[in-house]
């Protein structure tokens, strides 16, 4: 039973899941769109949007909270300089998930998660 289980396990341990989400978020902020499985995209969305909201704040504490999760300094800098300003007037909903069908190898549902424009 999944009583009080808030997130998907994604067949990983907690530390592996944390690392996976951090790496997916880093790739998303670097390339602005990534193709992954639908379950991973749905799990990434609130994670990434929380980081963008912190980047909108722009203070030192917010930067330190983001750097706990995003280890790449260039991506963190881009998040605070470009993406934080881009979404400054937007009250949430910074990402879009587009379903792409099934992956040929294993039949997994594939989706593209992308950052919205201005």
Secondary structure, DSSP 4 states (H G I P E B T S, - for coil): --TT--S--TTS-HHHHHHHHHHHHHHHHHHSEEEEEHHHHHHHHHHHHHHHHHHHH-SHHHHHHHHHH---HHHHHHIIIIIHHHTTT--S--EEEEEEEE-TTT--EEEEEEE---
